[in-house]
Amino acid sequence: TAADPAPVRILNQDSPGALLLVCDHAGKAVPTALHGLGIPPAELDRHIGWDIGAAAVTEGLVRRLNARAVLSVYSRLVVDCNRWPDSPTLMPGISDGTPVPANQDLSETARTLRMEALYQPYHDAIARERSRIRAQGQRPVLVSIHSFTPQMNGFQRPWHVGVLWNRDGRVALPMLAALRAEGDLTVGDNEPYSARTGTDFTIVHHGEEAGVPVLMLEIRQDLIADQAGAEAWADRLARLLPPLLDSL
């Protein structure tokens, strides 16, 4: 409704550069009509509601690299913008042990409304920005920023950052090497998640299927949960990314 925020934030749309940053789980808003999804508000603050710190890192990179960015606004529990439209986890009925009442027994109409109002505008915005970069005579490079919870299912995850990639390693492999060369990081190659499970939508659809070089980063949430941590990671990535982009 008019009382709800727009589904997408676009930053620095007039950037002259080829870098397109995207953040699939940047926000944790819930449409007023869904009454908080029927879960306690504190649940939306957890990793199940959004990617903690990912938006702050993305915004920091926009400022440092004069890049453009597309960020989601609504919680991944309302609709997960990094899932294929037919995915069973697109509107999860339960997430990390938390039942989501508003997602139980969803009708096809209710699913379609969420897709049309929130999911499609986000992906349309990415496609438009990709086209704008091409119209400037440049080849877009897509970098997707995510974050992951330090502990899952009782397992303490040792990685500080993960580089996720499917078939296109043009940016991912050099970034993997650059992060490992830092000397103070434990870096995962398709860890703690793999981009080869068929789950991730954005980097495949807007990257590989479009012939666009693509990179997906997962940063551990305790490292970027506050502004100082997010700024430190934005500093690091702003230092490492330009040489990789230049090499393309």
C-alpha positions as CSV (number, residue, x, y, z in Angstrom):
1,T,0.0,0.0,0.0
2,A,1.0,3.7,-0.1
3,A,1.9,3.3,3.6
4,D,4.7,0.8,2.8
5,P,8.1,1.6,1.4
6,A,9.1,1.0,-2.2
7,P,10.4,-2.5,-2.9
8,V,13.8,-1.4,-4.2
9,R,16.5,1.1,-3.4
10,I,18.8,2.2,-6.3
11,L,21.9,4.0,-5.3
12,N,24.1,6.2,-7.5
13,Q,22.2,5.5,-10.7
14,D,24.3,7.9,-12.7
15,S,27.5,6.1,-12.0
16,P,29.8,6.2,-15.0
17,G,31.4,2.8,-14.1
18,A,30.7,-0.8,-15.1
19,L,30.3,-2.2,-11.6
20,L,26.8,-3.1,-10.5
21,L,26.4,-4.1,-6.9
22,V,23.3,-6.0,-5.8
23,C,22.1,-6.9,-2.3
24,D,19.3,-9.5,-2.4
25,H,18.6,-9.5,1.4
26,A,19.4,-5.9,2.3
27,G,16.1,-5.1,4.1
28,K,13.7,-6.5,6.6
29,A,10.5,-4.6,5.9
30,V,7.1,-6.4,5.9
31,P,4.1,-5.1,4.1
32,T,1.5,-3.7,6.6
33,A,-1.1,-6.1,5.3
34,L,0.9,-9.1,6.4
35,H,0.9,-8.1,10.1
36,G,4.5,-8.8,10.7
37,L,4.2,-12.3,9.2
38,G,2.8,-13.4,12.6
39,I,6.2,-13.7,14.1
40,P,7.8,-11.7,17.0
41,P,9.6,-8.5,15.6
42,A,12.9,-9.8,17.1
43,E,12.8,-12.7,14.7
44,L,13.1,-10.3,11.8
45,D,16.2,-8.8,13.3
46,R,17.9,-12.3,13.2
47,H,19.7,-13.7,10.2
48,I,16.5,-15.3,9.0
49,G,14.9,-11.9,8.3
50,W,17.8,-10.3,6.4
51,D,21.5,-10.4,5.7
52,I,22.9,-8.5,8.7
53,G,25.4,-5.9,7.6
54,A,25.2,-6.6,3.9
55,A,23.4,-3.3,3.0
56,A,26.0,-1.3,5.0
57,V,28.9,-2.9,3.2
58,T,27.1,-2.3,-0.2
59,E,26.5,1.3,0.7
60,G,30.2,1.7,1.7
61,L,31.3,0.3,-1.6
62,V,29.0,2.7,-3.5
63,R,30.7,5.6,-1.8
64,R,34.3,4.3,-2.2
65,L,34.0,3.1,-5.8
66,N,31.4,5.4,-7.2
67,A,29.5,2.3,-8.2
68,R,25.7,1.9,-8.6
69,A,23.7,-0.5,-6.5
70,V,20.3,-2.2,-6.3
71,L,19.1,-3.2,-2.9
72,S,16.0,-5.1,-1.8
73,V,13.9,-3.5,0.9
74,Y,11.6,-6.3,2.1
75,S,12.5,-9.3,4.3
76,R,13.6,-12.5,2.7
77,L,10.8,-14.1,4.8
78,V,8.2,-12.2,2.8
79,V,9.8,-13.3,-0.5
80,D,13.4,-14.4,-1.0
81,C,14.8,-12.4,-4.0
82,N,17.6,-14.9,-4.4
83,R,15.4,-17.9,-5.1
84,W,14.0,-19.2,-8.4
85,P,10.2,-18.5,-8.7
86,D,9.4,-22.2,-8.2
87,S,11.7,-22.7,-5.2
88,P,10.1,-24.3,-2.1
89,T,12.1,-21.7,0.0
90,L,10.8,-18.7,-1.9
91,M,8.3,-17.9,0.9
92,P,9.4,-20.3,3.6
93,G,6.9,-21.7,6.1
94,I,9.7,-22.3,8.6
95,S,13.2,-20.7,8.8
96,D,16.0,-22.0,11.1
97,G,13.4,-23.5,13.4
98,T,11.1,-20.4,13.4
99,P,7.6,-21.1,11.9
100,V,6.3,-18.2,9.7
101,P,2.5,-18.3,10.1
102,A,1.8,-15.9,7.2
103,N,3.6,-18.2,4.9
104,Q,1.6,-21.3,5.7
105,D,-0.8,-22.7,3.1
106,L,-0.3,-19.7,0.8
107,S,-2.8,-19.5,-2.1
108,E,-1.5,-19.0,-5.6
109,T,-3.1,-15.6,-5.6
110,A,-1.2,-14.6,-2.5
111,R,2.1,-15.8,-3.9
112,T,1.5,-14.0,-7.1
113,L,0.8,-10.7,-5.3
114,R,4.1,-10.9,-3.5
115,M,6.0,-11.7,-6.7
116,E,4.4,-8.8,-8.6
117,A,4.8,-6.3,-5.8
118,L,8.2,-7.1,-4.4
119,Y,10.2,-9.8,-6.3
120,Q,9.7,-8.7,-9.9
121,P,10.4,-4.9,-9.3
122,Y,13.8,-5.9,-7.7
123,H,14.9,-8.0,-10.6
124,D,13.5,-5.6,-13.1
125,A,15.6,-2.9,-11.5
126,I,18.8,-5.0,-11.8
127,A,18.0,-5.7,-15.5
128,R,17.5,-2.0,-16.1
129,E,20.7,-1.0,-14.5
130,R,22.6,-3.6,-16.4
131,S,21.1,-2.2,-19.6
132,R,22.1,1.4,-18.6
133,I,25.7,0.3,-18.2
134,R,25.7,-1.3,-21.6
135,A,24.1,1.9,-23.1
136,Q,27.2,3.7,-21.7
137,G,29.3,1.5,-23.9
138,Q,30.6,-0.7,-21.0
139,R,30.3,-4.3,-20.1
140,P,28.6,-4.7,-16.7
141,V,30.2,-6.6,-13.9
142,L,27.8,-7.9,-11.2
143,V,28.9,-8.3,-7.6
144,S,26.3,-9.7,-5.1
145,I,26.8,-8.9,-1.4
146,H,25.5,-11.3,1.2
147,S,26.3,-12.2,4.8
148,F,26.0,-15.4,6.8
149,T,25.3,-16.3,10.4
150,P,28.5,-17.4,12.4
151,Q,26.6,-20.5,13.8
152,M,24.2,-22.8,12.0
153,N,22.7,-26.1,13.3
154,G,25.2,-26.1,16.2
155,F,28.2,-25.7,13.9
156,Q,30.6,-22.7,14.4
157,R,31.6,-21.6,10.9
158,P,35.3,-20.8,10.7
159,W,35.2,-18.7,7.5
160,H,35.5,-14.9,7.6
161,V,34.2,-14.7,4.0
162,G,33.1,-17.0,1.3
163,V,33.5,-16.6,-2.5
164,L,30.5,-18.2,-4.2
165,W,30.5,-19.0,-7.9
166,N,28.9,-21.5,-10.3
167,R,30.4,-21.7,-13.8
168,D,31.9,-18.2,-14.3
169,G,35.1,-17.8,-12.4
170,R,36.4,-14.7,-14.2
171,V,36.0,-12.5,-11.1
172,A,35.5,-15.1,-8.4
173,L,38.8,-17.0,-8.8
174,P,41.0,-13.8,-8.8
175,M,39.0,-12.6,-5.7
176,L,39.5,-15.9,-4.0
177,A,43.2,-15.6,-4.5
178,A,43.2,-11.9,-3.5
179,L,41.3,-12.5,-0.2
180,R,43.6,-15.5,0.7
181,A,46.6,-13.3,0.0
182,E,45.5,-10.9,2.7
183,G,46.9,-13.3,5.3
184,D,44.4,-12.6,8.1
185,L,41.4,-14.3,6.7
186,T,39.9,-17.8,6.5
187,V,38.3,-17.8,3.0
188,G,35.8,-20.3,1.8
189,D,35.5,-21.5,-1.8
190,N,31.8,-22.0,-2.2
191,E,31.5,-22.1,1.6
192,P,29.5,-21.8,3.8
193,Y,27.1,-22.2,0.9
194,S,27.6,-23.4,-2.6
195,A,26.4,-21.6,-5.7
196,R,26.3,-24.9,-7.5
197,T,23.2,-26.3,-5.7
198,G,20.7,-24.6,-8.1
199,T,19.4,-22.5,-5.3
200,D,20.8,-19.0,-6.1
201,F,18.9,-17.0,-8.7
202,T,20.5,-13.6,-9.0
203,I,24.0,-14.5,-10.0
204,V,22.8,-17.1,-12.5
205,H,20.0,-15.2,-14.1
206,H,21.6,-11.7,-14.1
207,G,25.1,-12.9,-14.4
208,E,25.8,-16.2,-16.2
209,E,22.6,-16.2,-18.3
210,A,23.2,-12.6,-19.4
211,G,26.9,-13.2,-20.2
212,V,27.9,-10.8,-17.4
213,P,31.0,-11.5,-15.2
214,V,29.7,-12.2,-11.7
215,L,30.9,-12.6,-8.1
216,M,28.9,-13.5,-5.0
217,L,30.5,-12.7,-1.6
218,E,29.3,-14.0,1.8
219,I,30.7,-12.1,4.8
220,R,30.3,-13.5,8.3
221,Q,27.7,-11.4,10.1
222,D,29.6,-10.8,13.4
223,L,32.3,-9.0,11.4
224,I,29.9,-6.5,9.8
225,A,27.1,-6.2,12.4
226,D,28.2,-2.7,13.4
227,Q,29.1,0.3,11.3
228,A,32.8,0.0,12.1
229,G,32.9,-3.6,10.9
230,A,31.0,-2.8,7.8
231,E,33.2,0.1,6.9
232,A,36.3,-2.0,7.5
233,W,35.1,-4.6,5.0
234,A,34.0,-1.9,2.5
235,D,37.6,-0.5,2.8
236,R,39.1,-4.0,2.1
237,L,36.8,-4.8,-0.8
238,A,37.2,-1.4,-2.3
239,R,40.9,-2.0,-2.3
240,L,40.7,-5.5,-3.8
241,L,38.0,-5.1,-6.4
242,P,39.4,-2.4,-8.8
243,P,42.5,-4.4,-9.9
244,L,40.2,-7.4,-10.6
245,L,37.8,-5.4,-12.7
246,D,40.6,-3.7,-14.6
247,S,42.0,-7.2,-15.5
248,L,38.8,-8.0,-17.3
